[in-house]
Amino acid sequence: MAKAKEHRTKKLKIHHSPKHSSWLNIAEIELSAMTRQWLNPRIRDLHTLKSEIAP
């Protein structure tokens, strides 16, 4: 019985999970950064706009 307990104890690993909804906060921050960077770029002048949309 003691050997079985010792075996289970050696295999036991404790993982600390994030606090409530912290993964959601990380996802929201990443999506916000991507949105600002890729979906809503600021075009400062007409020349920049033309160079962005030209093939």
mmCIF file of the N, C-alpha and C atoms, coordinates in Angstrom:
data_MODEL
# 
_entry.id   MODEL 
# 
loop_
_atom_site.group_PDB 
_atom_site.id 
_atom_site.type_symbol 
_atom_site.label_atom_id 
_atom_site.label_alt_id 
_atom_site.label_comp_id 
_atom_site.label_asym_id 
_atom_site.label_entity_id 
_atom_site.label_seq_id 
_atom_site.pdbx_PDB_ins_code 
_atom_site.Cartn_x 
_atom_site.Cartn_y 
_atom_site.Cartn_z 
_atom_site.occupancy 
_atom_site.B_iso_or_equiv 
_atom_site.pdbx_formal_charge 
_atom_site.auth_seq_id 
_atom_site.auth_comp_id 
_atom_site.auth_asym_id 
_atom_site.auth_atom_id 
_atom_site.pdbx_PDB_model_num 
ATOM 1   N N  . MET A 1 1  ? 0.823   -1.200 0.000   1.00 0.00 ? 1  MET A N  1 
ATOM 2   C CA . MET A 1 1  ? 0.000   0.000  0.000   1.00 0.00 ? 1  MET A CA 1 
ATOM 3   C C  . MET A 1 1  ? 0.864   1.260  0.000   1.00 0.00 ? 1  MET A C  1 
ATOM 4   N N  . ALA A 1 2  ? 1.934   1.243  0.784   1.00 0.00 ? 2  ALA A N  1 
ATOM 5   C CA . ALA A 1 2  ? 2.814   2.406  0.863   1.00 0.00 ? 2  ALA A CA 1 
ATOM 6   C C  . ALA A 1 2  ? 3.528   2.644  -0.463  1.00 0.00 ? 2  ALA A C  1 
ATOM 7   N N  . LYS A 1 3  ? 3.894   1.546  -1.148  1.00 0.00 ? 3  LYS A N  1 
ATOM 8   C CA . LYS A 1 3  ? 4.569   1.696  -2.442  1.00 0.00 ? 3  LYS A CA 1 
ATOM 9   C C  . LYS A 1 3  ? 3.632   2.296  -3.480  1.00 0.00 ? 3  LYS A C  1 
ATOM 10  N N  . ALA A 1 4  ? 2.373   1.913  -3.443  1.00 0.00 ? 4  ALA A N  1 
ATOM 11  C CA . ALA A 1 4  ? 1.393   2.464  -4.388  1.00 0.00 ? 4  ALA A CA 1 
ATOM 12  C C  . ALA A 1 4  ? 1.218   3.962  -4.143  1.00 0.00 ? 4  ALA A C  1 
ATOM 13  N N  . LYS A 1 5  ? 1.156   4.356  -2.877  1.00 0.00 ? 5  LYS A N  1 
ATOM 14  C CA . LYS A 1 5  ? 1.011   5.773  -2.541  1.00 0.00 ? 5  LYS A CA 1 
ATOM 15  C C  . LYS A 1 5  ? 2.239   6.555  -3.009  1.00 0.00 ? 5  LYS A C  1 
ATOM 16  N N  . GLU A 1 6  ? 3.411   5.983  -2.788  1.00 0.00 ? 6  GLU A N  1 
ATOM 17  C CA . GLU A 1 6  ? 4.650   6.640  -3.206  1.00 0.00 ? 6  GLU A CA 1 
ATOM 18  C C  . GLU A 1 6  ? 4.693   6.778  -4.732  1.00 0.00 ? 6  GLU A C  1 
ATOM 19  N N  . HIS A 1 7  ? 4.251   5.757  -5.436  1.00 0.00 ? 7  HIS A N  1 
ATOM 20  C CA . HIS A 1 7  ? 4.221   5.794  -6.902  1.00 0.00 ? 7  HIS A CA 1 
ATOM 21  C C  . HIS A 1 7  ? 3.282   6.895  -7.397  1.00 0.00 ? 7  HIS A C  1 
ATOM 22  N N  . ARG A 1 8  ? 2.105   6.999  -6.789  1.00 0.00 ? 8  ARG A N  1 
ATOM 23  C CA . ARG A 1 8  ? 1.148   8.041  -7.181  1.00 0.00 ? 8  ARG A CA 1 
ATOM 24  C C  . ARG A 1 8  ? 1.702   9.428  -6.875  1.00 0.00 ? 8  ARG A C  1 
ATOM 25  N N  . THR A 1 9  ? 2.385   9.566  -5.761  1.00 0.00 ? 9  THR A N  1 
ATOM 26  C CA . THR A 1 9  ? 2.937   10.857 -5.363  1.00 0.00 ? 9  THR A CA 1 
ATOM 27  C C  . THR A 1 9  ? 4.021   11.307 -6.337  1.00 0.00 ? 9  THR A C  1 
ATOM 28  N N  . LYS A 1 10 ? 4.833   10.385 -6.807  1.00 0.00 ? 10 LYS A N  1 
ATOM 29  C CA . LYS A 1 10 ? 5.884   10.736 -7.760  1.00 0.00 ? 10 LYS A CA 1 
ATOM 30  C C  . LYS A 1 10 ? 5.302   11.181 -9.095  1.00 0.00 ? 10 LYS A C  1 
ATOM 31  N N  . LYS A 1 11 ? 4.166   10.615 -9.485  1.00 0.00 ? 11 LYS A N  1 
ATOM 32  C CA . LYS A 1 11 ? 3.559   10.957 -10.767 1.00 0.00 ? 11 LYS A CA 1 
ATOM 33  C C  . LYS A 1 11 ? 2.703   12.218 -10.693 1.00 0.00 ? 11 LYS A C  1 
ATOM 34  N N  . LEU A 1 12 ? 2.377   12.658 -9.490  1.00 0.00 ? 12 LEU A N  1 
ATOM 35  C CA . LEU A 1 12 ? 1.507   13.811 -9.313  1.00 0.00 ? 12 LEU A CA 1 
ATOM 36  C C  . LEU A 1 12 ? 2.239   15.094 -9.692  1.00 0.00 ? 12 LEU A C  1 
ATOM 37  N N  . LYS A 1 13 ? 1.625   15.871 -10.568 1.00 0.00 ? 13 LYS A N  1 
ATOM 38  C CA . LYS A 1 13 ? 2.169   17.173 -10.943 1.00 0.00 ? 13 LYS A CA 1 
ATOM 39  C C  . LYS A 1 13 ? 1.071   18.204 -10.745 1.00 0.00 ? 13 LYS A C  1 
ATOM 40  N N  . ILE A 1 14 ? 1.409   19.277 -10.090 1.00 0.00 ? 14 ILE A N  1 
ATOM 41  C CA . ILE A 1 14 ? 0.438   20.332 -9.828  1.00 0.00 ? 14 ILE A CA 1 
ATOM 42  C C  . ILE A 1 14 ? 0.657   21.447 -10.845 1.00 0.00 ? 14 ILE A C  1 
ATOM 43  N N  . HIS A 1 15 ? -0.407  21.804 -11.532 1.00 0.00 ? 15 HIS A N  1 
ATOM 44  C CA . HIS A 1 15 ? -0.360  22.882 -12.512 1.00 0.00 ? 15 HIS A CA 1 
ATOM 45  C C  . HIS A 1 15 ? -1.235  24.019 -12.013 1.00 0.00 ? 15 HIS A C  1 
ATOM 46  N N  . HIS A 1 16 ? -0.696  25.206 -12.034 1.00 0.00 ? 16 HIS A N  1 
ATOM 47  C CA . HIS A 1 16 ? -1.469  26.371 -11.626 1.00 0.00 ? 16 HIS A CA 1 
ATOM 48  C C  . HIS A 1 16 ? -2.207  26.905 -12.843 1.00 0.00 ? 16 HIS A C  1 
ATOM 49  N N  . SER A 1 17 ? -3.500  26.900 -12.763 1.00 0.00 ? 17 SER A N  1 
ATOM 50  C CA . SER A 1 17 ? -4.289  27.418 -13.876 1.00 0.00 ? 17 SER A CA 1 
ATOM 51  C C  . SER A 1 17 ? -4.447  28.929 -13.717 1.00 0.00 ? 17 SER A C  1 
ATOM 52  N N  . PRO A 1 18 ? -4.675  29.629 -14.819 1.00 0.00 ? 18 PRO A N  1 
ATOM 53  C CA . PRO A 1 18 ? -4.836  31.077 -14.728 1.00 0.00 ? 18 PRO A CA 1 
ATOM 54  C C  . PRO A 1 18 ? -6.089  31.459 -13.954 1.00 0.00 ? 18 PRO A C  1 
ATOM 55  N N  . LYS A 1 19 ? -6.108  32.676 -13.501 1.00 0.00 ? 19 LYS A N  1 
ATOM 56  C CA . LYS A 1 19 ? -7.281  33.160 -12.781 1.00 0.00 ? 19 LYS A CA 1 
ATOM 57  C C  . LYS A 1 19 ? -8.477  33.217 -13.712 1.00 0.00 ? 19 LYS A C  1 
ATOM 58  N N  . HIS A 1 20 ? -9.639  33.357 -13.168 1.00 0.00 ? 20 HIS A N  1 
ATOM 59  C CA . HIS A 1 20 ? -10.881 33.351 -13.924 1.00 0.00 ? 20 HIS A CA 1 
ATOM 60  C C  . HIS A 1 20 ? -10.836 34.350 -15.067 1.00 0.00 ? 20 HIS A C  1 
ATOM 61  N N  . SER A 1 21 ? -11.064 33.875 -16.252 1.00 0.00 ? 21 SER A N  1 
ATOM 62  C CA . SER A 1 21 ? -11.171 34.670 -17.483 1.00 0.00 ? 21 SER A CA 1 
ATOM 63  C C  . SER A 1 21 ? -9.872  35.327 -17.922 1.00 0.00 ? 21 SER A C  1 
ATOM 64  N N  . SER A 1 22 ? -8.734  34.975 -17.341 1.00 0.00 ? 22 SER A N  1 
ATOM 65  C CA . SER A 1 22 ? -7.502  35.623 -17.786 1.00 0.00 ? 22 SER A CA 1 
ATOM 66  C C  . SER A 1 22 ? -7.164  35.235 -19.217 1.00 0.00 ? 22 SER A C  1 
ATOM 67  N N  . TRP A 1 23 ? -7.529  34.016 -19.631 1.00 0.00 ? 23 TRP A N  1 
ATOM 68  C CA . TRP A 1 23 ? -7.279  33.613 -21.022 1.00 0.00 ? 23 TRP A CA 1 
ATOM 69  C C  . TRP A 1 23 ? -8.112  34.468 -21.967 1.00 0.00 ? 23 TRP A C  1 
ATOM 70  N N  . LEU A 1 24 ? -9.291  34.866 -21.526 1.00 0.00 ? 24 LEU A N  1 
ATOM 71  C CA . LEU A 1 24 ? -10.144 35.704 -22.356 1.00 0.00 ? 24 LEU A CA 1 
ATOM 72  C C  . LEU A 1 24 ? -9.541  37.097 -22.501 1.00 0.00 ? 24 LEU A C  1 
ATOM 73  N N  . ASN A 1 25 ? -8.977  37.622 -21.438 1.00 0.00 ? 25 ASN A N  1 
ATOM 74  C CA . ASN A 1 25 ? -8.324  38.931 -21.505 1.00 0.00 ? 25 ASN A CA 1 
ATOM 75  C C  . ASN A 1 25 ? -7.152  38.900 -22.484 1.00 0.00 ? 25 ASN A C  1 
ATOM 76  N N  . ILE A 1 26 ? -6.370  37.833 -22.439 1.00 0.00 ? 26 ILE A N  1 
ATOM 77  C CA . ILE A 1 26 ? -5.237  37.706 -23.352 1.00 0.00 ? 26 ILE A CA 1 
ATOM 78  C C  . ILE A 1 26 ? -5.727  37.659 -24.792 1.00 0.00 ? 26 ILE A C  1 
ATOM 79  N N  . ALA A 1 27 ? -6.782  36.899 -25.042 1.00 0.00 ? 27 ALA A N  1 
ATOM 80  C CA . ALA A 1 27 ? -7.336  36.803 -26.397 1.00 0.00 ? 27 ALA A CA 1 
ATOM 81  C C  . ALA A 1 27 ? -7.861  38.154 -26.868 1.00 0.00 ? 27 ALA A C  1 
ATOM 82  N N  . GLU A 1 28 ? -8.525  38.877 -25.998 1.00 0.00 ? 28 GLU A N  1 
ATOM 83  C CA . GLU A 1 28 ? -9.055  40.190 -26.370 1.00 0.00 ? 28 GLU A CA 1 
ATOM 84  C C  . GLU A 1 28 ? -7.927  41.171 -26.695 1.00 0.00 ? 28 GLU A C  1 
ATOM 85  N N  . ILE A 1 29 ? -6.860  41.137 -25.936 1.00 0.00 ? 29 ILE A N  1 
ATOM 86  C CA . ILE A 1 29 ? -5.725  42.021 -26.185 1.00 0.00 ? 29 ILE A CA 1 
ATOM 87  C C  . ILE A 1 29 ? -5.087  41.692 -27.532 1.00 0.00 ? 29 ILE A C  1 
ATOM 88  N N  . GLU A 1 30 ? -4.908  40.402 -27.810 1.00 0.00 ? 30 GLU A N  1 
ATOM 89  C CA . GLU A 1 30 ? -4.307  40.001 -29.083 1.00 0.00 ? 30 GLU A CA 1 
ATOM 90  C C  . GLU A 1 30 ? -5.185  40.399 -30.264 1.00 0.00 ? 30 GLU A C  1 
ATOM 91  N N  . LEU A 1 31 ? -6.479  40.167 -30.147 1.00 0.00 ? 31 LEU A N  1 
ATOM 92  C CA . LEU A 1 31 ? -7.386  40.535 -31.239 1.00 0.00 ? 31 LEU A CA 1 
ATOM 93  C C  . LEU A 1 31 ? -7.427  42.047 -31.443 1.00 0.00 ? 31 LEU A C  1 
ATOM 94  N N  . SER A 1 32 ? -7.384  42.791 -30.362 1.00 0.00 ? 32 SER A N  1 
ATOM 95  C CA . SER A 1 32 ? -7.379  44.246 -30.460 1.00 0.00 ? 32 SER A CA 1 
ATOM 96  C C  . SER A 1 32 ? -6.119  44.739 -31.168 1.00 0.00 ? 32 SER A C  1 
ATOM 97  N N  . ALA A 1 33 ? -4.983  44.166 -30.817 1.00 0.00 ? 33 ALA A N  1 
ATOM 98  C CA . ALA A 1 33 ? -3.727  44.568 -31.458 1.00 0.00 ? 33 ALA A CA 1 
ATOM 99  C C  . ALA A 1 33 ? -3.751  44.238 -32.946 1.00 0.00 ? 33 ALA A C  1 
ATOM 100 N N  . MET A 1 34 ? -4.259  43.064 -33.288 1.00 0.00 ? 34 MET A N  1 
ATOM 101 C CA . MET A 1 34 ? -4.345  42.687 -34.702 1.00 0.00 ? 34 MET A CA 1 
ATOM 102 C C  . MET A 1 34 ? -5.296  43.608 -35.456 1.00 0.00 ? 34 MET A C  1 
ATOM 103 N N  . THR A 1 35 ? -6.401  43.953 -34.826 1.00 0.00 ? 35 THR A N  1 
ATOM 104 C CA . THR A 1 35 ? -7.370  44.837 -35.476 1.00 0.00 ? 35 THR A CA 1 
ATOM 105 C C  . THR A 1 35 ? -6.749  46.199 -35.754 1.00 0.00 ? 35 THR A C  1 
ATOM 106 N N  . ARG A 1 36 ? -6.071  46.742 -34.754 1.00 0.00 ? 36 ARG A N  1 
ATOM 107 C CA . ARG A 1 36 ? -5.446  48.053 -34.938 1.00 0.00 ? 36 ARG A CA 1 
ATOM 108 C C  . ARG A 1 36 ? -4.345  48.012 -35.987 1.00 0.00 ? 36 ARG A C  1 
ATOM 109 N N  . GLN A 1 37 ? -3.623  46.916 -36.033 1.00 0.00 ? 37 GLN A N  1 
ATOM 110 C CA . GLN A 1 37 ? -2.489  46.833 -36.944 1.00 0.00 ? 37 GLN A CA 1 
ATOM 111 C C  . GLN A 1 37 ? -2.907  46.532 -38.378 1.00 0.00 ? 37 GLN A C  1 
ATOM 112 N N  . TRP A 1 38 ? -3.877  45.633 -38.572 1.00 0.00 ? 38 TRP A N  1 
ATOM 113 C CA . TRP A 1 38 ? -4.180  45.154 -39.917 1.00 0.00 ? 38 TRP A CA 1 
ATOM 114 C C  . TRP A 1 38 ? -5.509  45.632 -40.485 1.00 0.00 ? 38 TRP A C  1 
ATOM 115 N N  . LEU A 1 39 ? -6.515  45.773 -39.660 1.00 0.00 ? 39 LEU A N  1 
ATOM 116 C CA . LEU A 1 39 ? -7.835  46.078 -40.189 1.00 0.00 ? 39 LEU A CA 1 
ATOM 117 C C  . LEU A 1 39 ? -8.159  47.564 -40.217 1.00 0.00 ? 39 LEU A C  1 
ATOM 118 N N  . ASN A 1 40 ? -7.437  48.363 -39.479 1.00 0.00 ? 40 ASN A N  1 
ATOM 119 C CA . ASN A 1 40 ? -7.755  49.781 -39.409 1.00 0.00 ? 40 ASN A CA 1 
ATOM 120 C C  . ASN A 1 40 ? -6.479  50.620 -39.518 1.00 0.00 ? 40 ASN A C  1 
ATOM 121 N N  . PRO A 1 41 ? -5.722  50.456 -40.607 1.00 0.00 ? 41 PRO A N  1 
ATOM 122 C CA . PRO A 1 41 ? -4.495  51.252 -40.707 1.00 0.00 ? 41 PRO A CA 1 
ATOM 123 C C  . PRO A 1 41 ? -4.817  52.707 -41.017 1.00 0.00 ? 41 PRO A C  1 
ATOM 124 N N  . ARG A 1 42 ? -3.982  53.578 -40.558 1.00 0.00 ? 42 ARG A N  1 
ATOM 125 C CA . ARG A 1 42 ? -4.182  55.004 -40.831 1.00 0.00 ? 42 ARG A CA 1 
ATOM 126 C C  . ARG A 1 42 ? -3.405  55.379 -42.088 1.00 0.00 ? 42 ARG A C  1 
ATOM 127 N N  . ILE A 1 43 ? -4.094  55.969 -43.035 1.00 0.00 ? 43 ILE A N  1 
ATOM 128 C CA . ILE A 1 43 ? -3.483  56.444 -44.271 1.00 0.00 ? 43 ILE A CA 1 
ATOM 129 C C  . ILE A 1 43 ? -3.315  57.954 -44.125 1.00 0.00 ? 43 ILE A C  1 
ATOM 130 N N  . ARG A 1 44 ? -2.080  58.412 -44.118 1.00 0.00 ? 44 ARG A N  1 
ATOM 131 C CA . ARG A 1 44 ? -1.804  59.817 -43.814 1.00 0.00 ? 44 ARG A CA 1 
ATOM 132 C C  . ARG A 1 44 ? -2.047  60.755 -44.993 1.00 0.00 ? 44 ARG A C  1 
ATOM 133 N N  . ASP A 1 45 ? -1.809  60.281 -46.208 1.00 0.00 ? 45 ASP A N  1 
ATOM 134 C CA . ASP A 1 45 ? -1.995  61.173 -47.353 1.00 0.00 ? 45 ASP A CA 1 
ATOM 135 C C  . ASP A 1 45 ? -2.393  60.374 -48.596 1.00 0.00 ? 45 ASP A C  1 
ATOM 136 N N  . LEU A 1 46 ? -2.729  61.076 -49.648 1.00 0.00 ? 46 LEU A N  1 
ATOM 137 C CA . LEU A 1 46 ? -3.208  60.456 -50.878 1.00 0.00 ? 46 LEU A CA 1 
ATOM 138 C C  . LEU A 1 46 ? -2.127  59.596 -51.531 1.00 0.00 ? 46 LEU A C  1 
ATOM 139 N N  . HIS A 1 47 ? -0.896  60.038 -51.489 1.00 0.00 ? 47 HIS A N  1 
ATOM 140 C CA . HIS A 1 47 ? 0.206   59.270 -52.076 1.00 0.00 ? 47 HIS A CA 1 
ATOM 141 C C  . HIS A 1 47 ? 0.342   57.907 -51.383 1.00 0.00 ? 47 HIS A C  1 
ATOM 142 N N  . THR A 1 48 ? 0.269   57.882 -50.071 1.00 0.00 ? 48 THR A N  1 
ATOM 143 C CA . THR A 1 48 ? 0.352   56.633 -49.314 1.00 0.00 ? 48 THR A CA 1 
ATOM 144 C C  . THR A 1 48 ? -0.820  55.725 -49.660 1.00 0.00 ? 48 THR A C  1 
ATOM 145 N N  . LEU A 1 49 ? -2.008  56.280 -49.768 1.00 0.00 ? 49 LEU A N  1 
ATOM 146 C CA . LEU A 1 49 ? -3.188  55.501 -50.135 1.00 0.00 ? 49 LEU A CA 1 
ATOM 147 C C  . LEU A 1 49 ? -2.996  54.848 -51.499 1.00 0.00 ? 49 LEU A C  1 
ATOM 148 N N  . LYS A 1 50 ? -2.534  55.613 -52.465 1.00 0.00 ? 50 LYS A N  1 
ATOM 149 C CA . LYS A 1 50 ? -2.324  55.070 -53.809 1.00 0.00 ? 50 LYS A CA 1 
ATOM 150 C C  . LYS A 1 50 ? -1.284  53.955 -53.802 1.00 0.00 ? 50 LYS A C  1 
ATOM 151 N N  . SER A 1 51 ? -0.218  54.130 -53.054 1.00 0.00 ? 51 SER A N  1 
ATOM 152 C CA . SER A 1 51 ? 0.817   53.090 -53.011 1.00 0.00 ? 51 SER A CA 1 
ATOM 153 C C  . SER A 1 51 ? 0.329   51.829 -52.296 1.00 0.00 ? 51 SER A C  1 
ATOM 154 N N  . GLU A 1 52 ? -0.585  51.972 -51.349 1.00 0.00 ? 52 GLU A N  1 
ATOM 155 C CA . GLU A 1 52 ? -1.129  50.815 -50.637 1.00 0.00 ? 52 GLU A CA 1 
ATOM 156 C C  . GLU A 1 52 ? -2.067  49.988 -51.511 1.00 0.00 ? 52 GLU A C  1 
ATOM 157 N N  . ILE A 1 53 ? -2.852  50.641 -52.361 1.00 0.00 ? 53 ILE A N  1 
ATOM 158 C CA . ILE A 1 53 ? -3.853  49.910 -53.139 1.00 0.00 ? 53 ILE A CA 1 
ATOM 159 C C  . ILE A 1 53 ? -3.391  49.581 -54.556 1.00 0.00 ? 53 ILE A C  1 
ATOM 160 N N  . ALA A 1 54 ? -2.255  50.116 -54.974 1.00 0.00 ? 54 ALA A N  1 
ATOM 161 C CA . ALA A 1 54 ? -1.752  49.846 -56.329 1.00 0.00 ? 54 ALA A CA 1 
ATOM 162 C C  . ALA A 1 54 ? -1.210  48.421 -56.409 1.00 0.00 ? 54 ALA A C  1 
ATOM 163 N N  . PRO A 1 55 ? -1.413  47.759 -57.569 1.00 0.00 ? 55 PRO A N  1 
ATOM 164 C CA . PRO A 1 55 ? -0.891  46.386 -57.722 1.00 0.00 ? 55 PRO A CA 1 
ATOM 165 C C  . PRO A 1 55 ? 0.611   46.337 -57.859 1.00 0.00 ? 55 PRO A C  1 
# 
